[in-house]
Amino acid sequence: MSKCISVLGSTGSIGRQTLQVARELGLTVTALAAGRQIDLLEQQARRFRPCLVAVFDEAAARELGKRLSDLPTEVVGGMEGLVAAAELEDADTVVTAVMGSVGLEPTLSAIRKKKRIALANKETLVCAGELVMAEAKKYGAEIVPVDSEHSAIFQSLQGCRDRGEIRRLLLTCSGGPFFGKSFAELEKMTAADALRHPNWTMGAKITVDSATLMNKGLEIIEAMRLYSLPLKQVEAVIHRQSIVHSLVEFRDGAMLAQLGTPDMKLPIRYALTYPYRAETPDQTLDLLSCGPLTFSAPDAEAFPCLRIARQCAETGGTACAIMNGANEVAVARFLRGEIGFNDIPRRVEKALFRVPVKYQPSLGDILEADRMGREAAR
């Protein structure tokens, strides 16, 4: 069980909920890190009194340093600052909840310091999953997933003695706000429409990814890396109620699943207390009032991002990094009203056409592929 944590991405949705759970569990928060939201970061620093605060935006870091000059808290900036927060000696667990591929380098740094990684940054495994998992094995670092789907798989596999017993993983997906719509109907959807997720309260980027089903594509790639399984053994299924968080089917036909309310504090709490379970102060699932549970196949024609992600997983090399970088830029442009909803998969496919894939890539190759994917999507 964790005792002292660093929270990378503390001002985001997962980061804020992590701090709430940490307070409930009585954990020490020794480092906080964020992008540029220094108003909230200042409030968090004053509440938790960490010894280190990192701000990726260096100008914002300088401003926060002035604001926190009355505290014995060191404020650092840039990627070096994020890495410092990830490597801090006092922390036994690093919660990686920063958005996007920026989380890759600090996650690798924490792994090399043999920290427990409470992984909420799926892009780390999407872009460099083979490298990250190899480093975790080399240094003996424990990776416990925070994503609700991967936490459900992780919990369902606790009694699995042999990964060869797994027939397939089934990642559930709410279908987002546009379930049932055709590709033509999606042309007219706005950012405001896409941000109306039916079940979860999340940040803007992941909410749009849920609307395009890119989020499920990213999670399929992440599951392949986390559980060392081929693409053909990882599938997605639409489950509108978000009660069954994912399932494992074994070779004898048995299926194990984890059920719960759509509340991210549950997988966060488990990642911080594993292999134990802590009492929750939150409302738990009432099976008598949750209604019927339904399942259906995703519509790959209306939501091509799922197909694109699977193709990149099949291609391998830097294809996933190119896709991820292009998607981050395309989603940002959509949120600013610069492109339409269906332009997101179009931009991603154009980037994959323009940027060559490298196989057996180094970390430098992966970061360059991400940069080139972003540039192509602009």
N, C-alpha and C positions, 0 to 999 in steps of 0.2 A: 504494500500500500504506500502511496506517495505521502511524503511529509512536507516537502518544500518544492515549490513549482516555479517555473518561468512560463509566462504566458505570452506567446508571440501572436500578435493580432488581437490585443486585449480590448480594442474599441469596437471590433466587429461583433456580430450577433453571437457567434460561438464564444468569443473571448469574454463578452459581458456575462454570458450564462456560466462560463467556467469560473469566473470570479465569484458569482453568486454561490455556486456549489462549493468552492474553496472555503468561503466564509461559513457555510453550513457545516462543513467537515472539520473546520478548525485548522486548515492547512496554512502554512507560511507561504506568502507570495514574495519571492526574492527578486524577480525581474518582470518588467512589463515592456512590451514593444508594440509599436503601431506605425502606421504610414505617415499620417499628417494631422489627425484629429486631436490636436493638443489640448483643446478645452476639456474634452472628456478624459483624456489621458492625465491631465493635471488632477482632476477630481479623483481618479483611480489611485494616483500616486499618493495623494494626501490621505486617502482612506487606508491603503494597504502598506504604506511606508516601505516600498522595496528598496534594496540597496542600489539597483540599477534600472534606468529607464532608457529605452532606445527608440529613436524616431527615424524612420527611413529617409524622410525629407530633411536634409541637413539644415536648411534655413529654419524650419519648424523646430528642429532640435535646439538650435541656438536660442530661439524665443522661449522654449520650455525651460531651458537651463536657467534663464533669468527669472522665470516665474517660480521655479522651485529652489531658488538660491537659499531659502530659509530652512531647507531640509537637508539632512545628511545623505542625499540621494545623488548619485552620479548620473548625468544625462549625456548620452552619446548618440551620434548620428550615422546615417548611411548604412550600407550593407555591413560594414565593420561593426556597427552598433548592434545590428540584429544578430550577428555571429557572436558577439560578446555576451548578449543576453542568453543565447542558446548554450554557450559553453560555461556559464557561471558555475563555479565549483559547488556552491551550496545547494543548488537545485538537483534533486534526484529525478525529477520528471520535467520534460519540456513539452508544453502544449503548443503544437504548431497549427495555429489557426489564421495565419496571414493568408491573404487572397492571392492566388495565382502562382506563377513560377518563381516569384521572388522568395518563396519559402524553401526552395531547393537547397541553396547553400547553407543557411542556418540549420536546416534539418540534418544535412550531412555532418556539419560540425558537431551537433549534439550527439549524433550516433558515434562519432569518433571519440567522444568523451564518455561513452558507455552509459548515456542517460536512457531512461525510459522515454519513448516517444509516444505521446498521446496525439495521434495523427488525425488532424481535421483538415489538412491541406492536401486534397486529392491530387492536385496538379504535380506534386512532388513525385508521386509514383507514376502518373501518366507520362510525364516527360522523361523520367530517368529511373523507372521502376527497377530494372535489372541491376543498375549500378547501386541504387539505394539499398536494395535487399542484400546484395553481395557485401556491402559495407557493414550492414547490421549483423550479418552472420560472422564476418571477420572480427568485429569488435565486441560481439556479444551484447549488442544493444537490443532491448525489447521494444517492439512496435505494437501498440494496442490501438486499434482504430476507434475513432470518435464518430465518423459518419454513421447515421442510424442503421443503414443497410449493412455496412461492413461490421459494425458492432454486433448486429443480429447474427451474421454468419460466424463471427468469432465466438459468440456465446454458444451457438448451436454446435460448434465443432469441439467443445471442451471435452466431450467424451470420445472423440474420434482418435483411435490409436494409429490409424494408417490412412494417409491421404488417398491411397489407392481405393479406399472404400467409398469415395465420393463419386457419384454419377454426374451430378451437376449442381451448380449454385443458381438459385433463382432470386434475382434482385427485384424487389417490388418497387413500383413507381406509381405515384398518384395520377399521372397523366397531365398534371398541371392545369392551368385555367382554360386550356383550349382543347381538352379532350373531346373527341367526336367531330371536330372541325376538319374540313378538307384543306388541302394546300392552297387552293384558290381563295377560300374564305380567310385564310391566315394572312393574305397579302394586306388586308386592311387593318390588322391588329396594331395597336399603339403600345408604347411603353407602359402607359397606365393600365391597359388591359393585361399585359404580360405580368405585371407585378401583383395581380390579384390571385395569389396562390390559394387554393381551396382549403388547405390543411395546415401548412407550416408558415411560421413567421421567420423569414431569413433575410439576408442582405440582398441588394438589388441584383448583383451579378448572378448569384446562384439561383435566384428566383427566375430570372430570364432563362438561364440554362435549363431549369426544370420545365419551362414553357416550351422550349425547342426540343426537349429530350436529350440535349447534349450532356446534361448532368448525368443521365443514366449511362450514356456512352462512356463518359469519363470513369464512372464507377465500375463499369464492366472491365475496363483496362486496369483499374486499381485492384479489383478482385483477382484478376489473373496474376498480378505481381505479388500481392499479399499471400495468396494461397498456392502459388506455383502450379497453376492449372492452365491448360490450353484454352484458347478462345471458345472452342466448340462446347466446353463444359460450363460456360457462364452465359446465362440468359437473363432477359428482363421480362417482367410480366406486369401489366397494369392492375393496380389494386387501389381503387379510388378512395377507400376509407383510411388508408395509412395506419392500419392497426397491426397487420402482419408486416414486420419490418424487413424480412427476407427469410428465405428457406434454404435448407440443404437437403437434396435428395441423395440417398445412399444406394449402393448397388443392389441391396436386397429389396428396394422399393420403399423403405421407410423414409419419411420426411420429417425433419425437425425444423421448427420455426421459433422465432422470438416475437411475442406480441406485447404491445404496450400502447399507451397514449402517444400521440404525435408531439413529443416533448423532448428536445435535445438534451435536457439536463439528465435524462436517464442514461444515455450512452456516455455522456461526459463523466457522470458520477462513477460509472463502472470502470472507465479507463483510468480514473484516478485511484480507485480502491482495489482494482484487480490484484490478486485472485479472490478478494473478499467482496461482499456486497454490504453497502451501508444503508441504513434506514432512510427513506425518503420522506420529506415533509409535504410532497406534492400529491395531488389527486391521482390515484391509480386507476387502471382500466377496470370498468364495470362491464362484464360480458353481457349482462342482461339489458343494458341500455345502449350498446354500441351499434346495434342494427345488423342486418345481413352483411356478410363479407363476400365481395365479388372479385373475379379475376378475368382478365381478357388479354389478348395479344396486342402489342403496340402497333400503330399504323406507320410503317416505315416510309410510305409514300408521302403522307402528309407531314411527317417529321423526319426529313432526311438526315438530320444531324446524328441520329442513332446509327444509321447505315454508314455514314462517313467515319464515325468513331470505330466501328467494327472493322472497316476496311483498313484504317490506320493501324489498328492492333494486329491485323493479319500481315501488313507490310513490314512492321517493325522498324528498327533503326531509329532515325530522328523523325519519322512521320508523325508520331504522336506529339512531339514537341512543336513541330510546325503547326499542326492542327490546333493545339492548345493556345499558342501565341496568337494565331489568326483569330480564333474564337474570342479571346479576351478583348482584342481591339474591336471586332465586329459588334460584340455586345455593348461595349462602351459607346460606340457610334450610334447604335440603335437607341440606347437610353438617352442620348443627346438629341434624338430626332433627326439624325443625319441620313439614316438609311431605314428601309422597311424591315419588318420582321423576317420575311423570307429571304432578305438579302444577307442575313447572318450565315446560313449554310452556303449561299452562293459565294460569299467572300472567302469562306473557309476552303471551299473546293478550288477556287482560283489560286489561293495561296499554295495549296498542295500541288497544283499543276505547275506553278512557277518556281517553287523552291525544290532543289534536288535533295533526295534522301541520302543520308550517310548511314552505313551499317557498321556495327560494333563501335559506336561513337564514344568519344571521351566526354568528360564533363564540359570542356570547352566547345566541342561540336554540338552538344545539346543546347547550351546557352546561345550559340550562334544560330542554330536552327529556330529557336524560339524568337530571337530578334528578327530573323529574316521572315518568319511567318507573320509577325506583327507588321513589319514594313509592307509586305505584300497585301495585307488586309486594309492598309490605310489608303 
